[in-house]
Amino acid sequence: MVKKLFLLDGMALVYRAHFAFISRPILTSKGVNTSALYGFTQMLLDILKNQQPTHLGVAFDTAAPTQRHIEFADYKAHREEMPEELSAALPHVRRMTEALNIPVLICDGYEADDIIGTVVRRAETEGFQSYMVTPDKDFGQLVTPHTFIYKPSRSGEGVEVIGLPEIQSRWGVKRPEQVVDVLALMGDASDNIPGVPGIGEKTAIKLIAQYGTLDQLLARTGELKGRVKETLETNREQALLSKRLATIICDAPCPIEFDALKVRPPDEEELKGL
């Protein structure tokens, strides 16, 4: 039997669910906004029914600062404050996840991305097919022949499963880990990763296709000309910082056992109460 592991990027998916209904929110009879809870639960039930995972977990960030925040104070600093209705929904999302007997994975000092990265790398050594359930593009760096991005359906467009060929085509790279090098150059507005001023996605892809890695590119800027040469040499340290910020950690010290991730029947009484 194939061992199928699904790991959900909890906060990203809750945000996505909330804003999917932003123009027509789902409200209880008392006016409580349950859009995030509804959308997130529907997605979970769809995965359980149609994908039949053998192992499942939901990873969440914690309030503890990460090394990224320590090294770069403006990391994610531009994000708007979480809407009050979404903040109020989070405890119910946790309750729903626990009532479905799905483990919630947290690890102080590490983001959900790092927890997922750590678990899928371990899973590859133990014969799993792993699916990272997320809308975030930076997970492309983790894709392998046995690890995929599972992008949930939105606006009826259907689920998208992204493997190696799709990553190579989308990012113009030979190896998925080169996604980090491209992000280091172009930056990532969603996480406030600065990148290199004046270098956009097309130029970043072209440079990494030619030089292979950011380190190789920075070692050979003498071969370049004009504005690109000047901006790379001026912003060398910022490029290296951006790469560190964009790199998902795959050896976080999070005590997660695969037996604990086995899919189990839900807690019927808890679900009814909720």
C-alpha positions in Angstrom: 0.0 0.0 0.0 1.3 3.5 -0.9 1.9 5.7 2.1 0.3 9.1 1.2 1.2 12.0 3.4 -0.7 15.3 3.2 0.7 18.3 5.1 -1.4 21.4 5.2 0.0 25.0 5.4 -2.6 26.0 8.0 -2.4 29.8 8.1 -2.1 30.3 4.4 -5.1 28.0 3.7 -7.2 29.7 6.4 -6.5 33.1 4.9 -7.3 31.8 1.5 -10.6 30.4 2.7 -11.6 33.6 4.5 -11.0 35.8 1.5 -12.5 33.4 -1.0 -15.9 34.4 0.5 -15.0 38.1 1.2 -17.7 39.5 -1.1 -20.4 37.1 0.2 -19.3 35.9 3.7 -20.9 32.9 5.4 -22.6 34.0 8.6 -24.4 32.2 11.4 -27.9 33.2 12.5 -26.1 35.4 15.1 -23.9 37.1 12.5 -20.7 35.3 13.2 -18.4 35.0 10.2 -17.6 31.4 9.6 -16.1 31.7 6.1 -12.6 30.6 7.1 -13.9 27.6 9.2 -16.3 26.6 6.4 -13.7 26.8 3.5 -11.0 25.1 5.5 -13.2 22.3 6.7 -14.6 21.7 3.1 -11.0 21.4 1.9 -10.1 18.9 4.6 -13.1 16.8 3.9 -12.4 16.8 0.2 -8.8 15.6 0.8 -10.0 12.9 3.2 -12.7 11.7 0.8 -11.1 12.0 -2.6 -7.3 11.7 -1.9 -7.5 9.1 0.9 -4.3 10.0 2.6 -2.8 7.5 5.0 -1.1 10.3 7.0 -2.2 13.8 7.6 -1.2 16.9 9.6 -1.8 20.7 9.7 1.2 22.9 10.3 0.8 26.4 11.9 3.1 29.2 12.7 3.5 30.3 16.4 3.9 33.8 17.8 7.6 33.1 18.6 10.1 35.0 16.4 12.1 33.0 13.9 15.7 33.3 12.7 14.3 35.2 9.7 12.7 37.8 11.9 15.9 38.1 14.0 18.1 38.6 10.9 15.7 40.9 9.0 13.3 43.0 11.1 11.1 43.8 8.1 10.5 40.2 7.3 6.7 40.0 6.6 6.4 43.4 8.3 4.3 45.0 5.5 1.4 42.6 6.0 -1.8 44.1 7.1 -3.1 43.2 10.5 -5.2 40.0 10.5 -8.9 40.9 10.1 -10.7 40.6 13.5 -13.3 38.1 12.1 -10.4 35.9 10.8 -8.6 36.1 14.1 -11.8 35.1 16.0 -12.2 32.0 13.6 -8.7 30.6 14.4 -9.6 28.8 17.7 -12.6 27.2 15.9 -10.3 26.0 13.1 -8.0 24.4 15.6 -11.0 22.8 17.4 -12.3 21.4 14.1 -8.9 20.0 13.1 -8.6 18.3 16.5 -12.2 17.0 16.4 -11.3 15.4 13.1 -8.4 13.8 14.9 -5.8 15.5 12.6 -2.6 16.5 14.4 -1.8 20.2 14.6 2.0 20.7 14.1 3.7 23.7 15.7 7.4 24.3 16.6 8.4 27.6 18.3 11.0 29.5 16.3 10.0 27.8 13.0 7.4 28.6 10.5 4.8 26.2 9.1 7.0 26.1 5.9 9.9 24.8 7.9 7.9 22.1 9.7 6.5 20.9 6.4 10.0 21.0 4.8 11.5 19.0 7.7 8.7 16.3 7.6 8.7 15.8 3.8 12.4 15.4 3.7 12.2 12.7 6.4 9.2 11.2 4.7 11.2 10.7 1.5 13.6 8.4 3.3 10.6 6.3 4.6 8.9 5.6 1.3 6.1 8.2 1.4 4.5 10.1 -1.4 4.1 13.6 0.1 1.7 16.4 -0.8 2.3 19.9 0.5 -1.2 21.6 0.6 -0.5 25.3 0.0 -1.1 28.1 -2.4 2.4 29.5 -1.8 4.9 29.4 -4.7 8.1 29.2 -2.5 7.3 25.5 -1.7 8.5 24.8 -5.3 12.0 24.5 -3.9 11.0 21.3 -2.0 9.4 19.4 -4.9 11.1 16.0 -5.8 9.9 12.9 -7.7 8.1 11.9 -4.4 7.1 15.3 -3.0 4.4 17.5 -4.7 2.6 20.7 -4.2 -1.1 20.2 -3.9 -2.8 23.5 -4.7 -6.4 23.5 -3.6 -9.2 24.4 -6.0 -10.2 28.1 -6.1 -13.2 29.6 -8.0 -14.0 26.2 -9.4 -10.7 25.9 -11.3 -10.0 22.4 -9.8 -7.1 21.1 -7.7 -3.6 21.5 -9.2 -0.9 18.9 -8.4 2.6 20.4 -9.1 5.5 18.1 -9.7 9.0 18.4 -11.1 8.1 19.0 -14.7 5.8 21.9 -13.7 8.4 23.5 -11.4 11.0 23.2 -14.2 8.7 24.8 -16.7 7.3 27.5 -14.3 10.6 28.7 -13.0 12.9 27.9 -16.0 15.2 25.7 -13.7 16.7 22.3 -13.9 16.7 21.7 -10.2 13.9 22.7 -7.8 16.4 24.1 -5.3 17.2 26.8 -7.9 13.8 28.3 -7.1 15.5 29.8 -4.0 18.1 31.5 -6.2 15.5 33.0 -8.5 13.6 34.3 -5.4 16.8 35.7 -4.0 17.2 37.9 -7.1 13.6 38.9 -7.8 12.4 39.1 -4.2 9.1 38.0 -2.8 6.5 40.7 -2.1 4.3 38.4 0.0 7.0 37.8 2.6 8.7 41.2 2.1 11.9 39.6 0.9 13.8 42.5 -0.8 15.7 40.7 -3.6 18.0 42.8 -5.8 16.6 46.2 -6.9 15.8 46.4 -10.6 15.9 42.6 -11.2 12.6 41.1 -12.0 11.4 37.6 -12.6 12.5 37.2 -16.2 16.0 38.5 -15.6 16.4 36.4 -12.5 15.3 33.2 -14.3 17.7 34.1 -17.2 20.7 34.7 -14.8 20.2 31.5 -12.8 19.7 29.4 -16.0 23.1 30.8 -17.2 25.1 30.6 -13.9 23.3 27.8 -12.0 23.3 29.3 -8.5 23.3 32.7 -6.8 26.8 32.1 -5.4 28.2 31.3 -8.9 26.5 34.4 -10.3 28.0 36.7 -7.6 31.4 35.1 -8.1 31.3 35.9 -11.8 29.7 39.4 -12.0 32.8 40.6 -13.8 31.4 38.8 -16.9 28.3 40.9 -16.8 27.7 44.4 -18.2 25.8 47.5 -17.5 23.0 48.0 -14.9 22.7 44.3 -14.0 26.4 44.1 -13.2 26.3 47.3 -11.1 23.2 46.4 -9.1 24.4 42.9 -8.3 27.8 44.1 -7.1 26.1 46.9 -5.1 23.5 44.6 -3.5 25.6 41.5 -3.1 24.8 41.2 0.7 21.1 41.9 0.2 21.0 39.1 -2.4 22.6 36.6 0.0 20.2 37.8 2.8 17.2 37.3 0.5 18.4 33.7 -0.3 18.6 32.9 3.5 15.1 34.4 4.0 13.6 32.4 1.1 15.2 29.1 2.0 12.8 26.7 3.7 14.5 24.9 6.6 14.5 21.1 6.3 16.1 20.1 9.6 14.0 21.9 12.2 14.2 20.2 15.7 10.5 19.4 15.7 9.6 16.1 17.5 7.1 14.7 14.9 6.5 10.9 14.6 4.8 9.5 11.5 2.7 7.1 13.6 1.0 10.2 15.1 0.1 11.4 11.6 -1.9 8.3 10.7 -5.4 9.1 9.6 -7.9 8.1 12.3 -11.7 8.3 12.6 -13.0 11.6 13.8 -14.3 12.3 17.3 -18.0 12.2 16.5 -19.2 13.6 19.8 -16.7 16.5 19.6 -17.8 17.2 16.0 -21.5 17.2 16.9 -20.8 19.7 19.7 -18.8 21.9 17.5 
